[in-house]
């Protein structure tokens, strides 16, 4: 059973580790393209248009949509007619509003940034414009080529968000290939043979106290979890047979409070559960273990 627990925790931590790229560079993007087994053109098409995630992205999309329409010499009313025709040809009539006045209002909202451009409208717009990118595509083959020409250059925040989403949506096999290409496989530590239900683990050393406690509290608050919800997340992160051996939720909540107050530090098992709950690799969340640092300094 102990070997099974170790395997499951290691596998979960590996998946979380693979899915995190701190800063995307050209080399990371090239590795993802290779893992997906796509050409430069295919990769650019696969990533597609960045979804609007904040007001800045919405403003950019609004400007580009308006430019695409004006480049055709169409009024907004003419665009509505072209969208109707495209939806009919694609068999997507139900996607658009039944009333043309409502659709005209939507077109206006998209172009002035009052509404985000929805994913379901993309194929209809493309068909209406007779183009795969409409002239407002964020990721182009030329941009992908530029990334690979400058492998160490960090990408723009918009591109990083797109690549985060692309990696997260990949199959596990693709993520594994990506990890191999990036050298991202972590080294897993052993997991204790038993779960100590009597104490919330060992005291912090003075050097660990401010950093680790602050990090655990910060990561929890970032997700807007209460300490009770954090305890529940730790329990959910454990495999079913291990979950039965963990303390009651109230006890786990006391552990969380103790960790964040820097009274104690999580031992290996609870550190792994934190790593799984947050989706952050162990070495990033907790840093190197003291015995690892000592061996490295010899």
C-alpha distance (Angstrom), angle and dihedral (degrees) to the residues before:
residue distance angle dihedral
X1 . . .
X2 3.79 . .
X3 3.82 90.7 .
X4 3.81 90.2 50.1
X5 3.81 91.4 51.6
X6 3.79 90.7 50.4
X7 3.81 91.4 48.6
X8 3.81 94.2 49.2
X9 3.80 94.2 46.7
X10 3.79 91.5 46.2
X11 3.79 92.3 48.6
X12 3.81 92.8 49.7
X13 3.80 92.3 47.4
X14 3.80 90.1 48.9
X15 3.80 91.7 53.5
X16 3.80 91.2 49.7
X17 3.80 90.8 46.7
X18 3.81 93.4 50.8
X19 3.81 92.8 50.4
X20 3.81 94.2 56.5
X21 3.79 124.8 81.7
X22 3.79 111.7 173.3
X23 3.83 95.1 -159.3
X24 3.80 122.4 3.9
X25 3.79 114.5 -134.7
X26 3.78 132.2 176.8
X27 3.80 91.1 -92.4
X28 3.83 92.4 53.4
X29 3.80 90.5 50.0
X30 3.81 90.7 48.7
X31 3.81 89.8 50.5
X32 3.81 90.9 52.3
X33 3.80 91.1 48.9
X34 3.81 90.5 50.6
X35 3.82 91.7 46.5
X36 3.81 89.3 52.7
X37 3.84 89.0 47.6
X38 3.79 92.3 -132.3
X39 3.78 133.2 143.0
X40 3.79 118.9 -118.7
X41 3.80 89.7 -98.8
X42 3.79 92.3 45.5
X43 3.80 92.0 48.8
X44 3.80 92.4 50.6
X45 3.81 89.7 49.5
X46 3.82 91.7 46.2
X47 3.80 93.0 54.5
X48 3.81 91.3 47.0
X49 3.79 126.0 170.8
X50 3.78 117.4 -11.7
X51 3.82 111.7 -111.0
X52 3.79 111.9 -121.3
X53 3.80 108.4 -105.4
X54 3.79 101.5 167.8
X55 3.80 141.7 12.7
X56 3.80 93.0 -85.7
X57 3.82 92.3 56.1
X58 3.82 90.4 47.0
X59 3.80 91.5 52.4
X60 3.81 91.3 50.3
X61 3.79 92.4 50.0
X62 3.81 91.4 47.1
X63 3.79 91.6 54.1
X64 3.79 93.1 47.4
X65 3.80 93.7 47.5
X66 3.79 90.5 51.6
X67 3.81 91.5 47.9
X68 3.81 91.1 50.0
X69 3.82 91.1 53.7
X70 3.80 94.5 44.9
X71 3.80 90.8 49.0
X72 3.83 86.6 63.4
X73 3.81 92.1 47.7
X74 3.82 91.3 -121.4
X75 3.77 128.3 146.2
X76 3.79 117.2 -137.8
X77 3.81 89.4 -102.8
X78 3.81 90.5 53.4
X79 3.80 89.8 49.6
X80 3.80 89.3 54.1
X81 3.83 89.7 55.5
X82 3.81 91.2 49.2
X83 3.81 90.8 48.6
X84 3.81 90.8 51.0
X85 3.79 91.0 51.2
X86 3.82 92.6 46.4
X87 3.80 92.5 49.0
X88 3.82 90.8 51.6
X89 3.82 92.4 49.3
X90 3.80 90.9 49.0
X91 3.80 94.0 43.8
X92 3.82 90.4 -118.5
X93 3.82 98.3 121.6
X94 3.79 92.3 129.5
X95 3.81 91.9 58.5
X96 3.81 93.4 68.7
X97 3.81 124.4 64.8
X98 3.82 113.4 -94.3
X99 3.80 92.6 -129.2
X100 3.82 114.4 71.3
X101 3.81 90.8 -150.8
X102 3.80 89.2 59.6
X103 3.81 91.0 48.5
X104 3.81 89.6 49.7
X105 3.79 89.0 52.9
X106 3.83 89.6 50.6
X107 3.81 91.4 51.3
X108 3.79 88.8 51.9
X109 3.82 92.1 47.6
X110 3.81 91.7 50.4
X111 3.79 91.7 50.6
X112 3.80 96.6 47.0
X113 3.80 95.3 44.1
X114 3.80 96.7 -113.0
X115 3.80 91.1 121.3
X116 3.77 132.7 28.3
X117 3.76 117.6 -113.4
X118 3.84 104.7 -105.0
X119 3.78 122.8 -130.2
X120 3.82 93.1 -127.8
X121 3.81 91.7 61.6
X122 3.82 94.8 57.7
X123 3.83 99.0 86.7
X124 3.80 91.3 45.4
X125 3.80 93.0 50.1
X126 3.81 90.9 46.0
X127 3.78 92.6 50.8
X128 3.80 91.9 46.5
X129 3.80 91.9 51.2
X130 3.82 93.4 39.8
X131 3.80 89.6 -130.2
X132 3.79 137.6 111.0
X133 3.79 93.9 -142.7
X134 3.84 106.6 22.5
X135 3.79 88.5 -143.1
X136 3.81 91.5 -80.8
X137 3.77 101.1 83.6
X138 3.80 115.2 133.4
X139 3.82 99.3 -154.7
X140 3.80 114.4 50.2
X141 3.83 130.0 172.5
X142 3.81 87.9 -110.2
X143 3.80 90.9 56.1
X144 3.83 91.9 48.2
X145 3.82 89.4 51.0
X146 3.79 89.0 50.5
X147 3.81 91.0 52.9
X148 3.78 91.5 53.5
X149 3.80 91.7 47.3
X150 3.83 89.5 55.9
X151 3.83 103.3 36.9
X152 3.81 96.8 169.9
X153 3.81 97.5 48.7
X154 3.85 116.0 106.7
X155 3.80 113.0 -123.1
X156 3.80 126.2 -125.4
X157 3.81 117.9 -84.1
X158 3.81 91.0 -110.9
X159 3.80 91.3 54.0
X160 3.80 91.3 45.7
X161 3.81 90.7 55.1
X162 3.81 90.5 50.2
X163 3.80 92.2 50.1
X164 3.82 91.9 46.2
X165 3.80 88.5 56.4
X166 3.81 92.3 44.3
X167 3.81 92.8 52.2
X168 3.79 93.0 45.8
X169 3.82 90.8 53.0
X170 3.82 94.1 50.7
X171 3.79 122.1 107.1
X172 3.80 117.3 -102.3
X173 3.82 91.2 -107.4
X174 3.80 90.3 54.6
X175 3.79 90.7 48.2
X176 3.80 89.7 50.9
X177 3.80 91.1 52.0
X178 3.80 89.1 48.4
X179 3.81 90.0 51.4
X180 3.81 91.6 51.1
X181 3.80 91.9 49.7
X182 3.81 91.8 49.1
X183 3.80 95.7 40.6
X184 3.82 88.9 -123.0
X185 3.81 100.4 145.3
X186 3.81 108.0 125.2
X187 3.81 127.0 -144.3
X188 3.77 110.2 -114.2
X189 3.75 124.1 -140.9
X190 3.78 125.2 -139.3
X191 3.80 120.2 -92.6
X192 3.81 120.0 -133.9
X193 3.79 115.8 -100.8
X194 3.81 93.0 -126.4
X195 3.76 138.9 29.7
X196 3.77 114.0 -119.4
X197 3.80 106.0 -142.9
X198 3.79 95.6 178.7
X199 3.82 103.5 70.0
X200 3.79 135.6 27.2
X201 3.80 91.2 -120.4
X202 3.77 132.6 -91.5
X203 3.82 128.1 -26.2
X204 3.79 118.2 -98.0
X205 3.75 120.4 -106.7
X206 3.82 111.5 -121.2
X207 3.82 91.9 -108.2
X208 3.81 92.0 54.1
X209 3.79 97.9 45.2
X210 3.81 106.7 85.4
X211 3.79 98.8 33.8
X212 3.79 102.9 46.5
X213 3.80 97.3 38.5
X214 3.80 90.7 48.9
X215 3.80 91.9 47.9
X216 3.81 93.8 51.6
X217 3.80 91.5 47.3
X218 3.81 92.0 45.5
X219 3.82 94.2 50.1
X220 3.82 91.2 48.7
X221 3.79 94.3 48.4
X222 3.80 91.6 46.1
X223 3.79 87.7 61.7
X224 3.84 90.9 45.3
X225 3.83 91.7 -121.6
X226 3.79 122.7 151.5
X227 3.79 118.3 -134.7
X228 3.80 88.3 -103.1
X229 3.83 90.3 52.8
X230 3.81 89.3 48.2
X231 3.80 89.4 54.5
X232 3.80 89.7 50.5
X233 3.82 90.5 49.6
X234 3.80 90.4 53.0
X235 3.78 90.0 52.4
X236 3.82 92.0 47.4
X237 3.82 90.5 50.7
X238 3.81 91.7 61.4
X239 3.80 122.8 88.0
X240 3.84 112.4 -102.8
X241 3.81 95.7 -106.2
X242 3.81 90.7 47.7
X243 3.81 92.5 45.0
X244 3.79 90.1 63.9
X245 3.80 89.8 59.3
X246 3.79 96.3 51.7
X247 3.82 121.8 99.1
X248 3.79 122.3 -96.4
X249 3.82 118.2 -76.2
X250 3.82 92.6 -103.4
X251 3.80 90.5 54.4
X252 3.81 91.3 48.7
X253 3.79 88.8 50.4
X254 3.81 89.2 55.1
X255 3.80 88.5 50.6
X256 3.82 90.4 52.8
X257 3.80 90.5 49.5
X258 3.79 90.4 48.9
X259 3.81 93.5 49.4
X260 3.80 92.7 49.4
X261 3.80 91.9 47.4
X262 3.83 88.7 54.0
X263 3.82 91.3 -121.2
X264 3.81 92.5 123.5
X265 3.79 139.1 4.6
X266 3.81 126.4 -131.0
X267 3.78 114.1 -103.9
X268 3.80 120.3 -137.8
X269 3.80 98.0 -74.5
X270 3.80 96.7 49.4
X271 3.80 91.2 39.9
X272 3.82 88.7 56.9
X273 3.81 90.7 48.1
X274 3.81 90.0 51.2
X275 3.80 88.9 49.7
X276 3.80 91.3 52.3
X277 3.81 94.1 44.1
X278 3.81 93.6 51.1
X279 3.82 95.4 35.9
X280 3.81 89.7 -128.5
X281 3.83 123.2 129.9
X282 3.81 114.7 -107.8
X283 3.80 95.5 -118.6
X284 3.81 91.3 52.6
X285 3.81 95.8 45.5
X286 3.80 98.1 41.4
X287 3.81 105.7 14.6
X288 3.81 124.5 -139.2
X289 3.79 117.3 -27.1
X290 3.81 115.9 -109.6
X291 3.83 93.3 -113.4
X292 3.83 89.4 51.1
X293 3.80 90.5 52.3
X294 3.78 90.7 48.3
X295 3.80 93.1 52.0
X296 3.82 91.0 46.2
X297 3.81 91.3 53.9
X298 3.81 94.5 53.7
